[in-house]
């Protein structure tokens, strides 16, 4: 998938998403998106409480190599509004990829997270990764349930009992 490519994903509720890689020019839109998500969702995504995301938190989302790390925006095709952000970060040997997804509150429960998780997992597989993981706050019941429904297995996060790692192995 090149930087100019946009793909369309359908959600289980029938919403069509236009998904494309993030560029550096998207930083203001990405900041505005994270300003629209709930405080709790922002805390779950960055594992830190803040009223506003900082440049340092956004930088890894807009400065990627588009292979080991990549970031995507999902737009509601009907409205053109950003409704989700997804990040994929692979380890050095491309064995394990971490995914992180945020969905705007007015699109939660509509299958956007499901579609983005499927998309990111396929991106990890296309890179040859054996396993995909997500690190979640134990309080993020919605994400944990979604990932479990998608075949992810929970395991303890070593050194921090407030977190859980959910993983899915491809091979």
Order of alpha helices (4+ residues) and beta strands (2+ residues): beta-beta-alpha-alpha-alpha-beta-beta-beta-alpha-beta-alpha-beta-beta
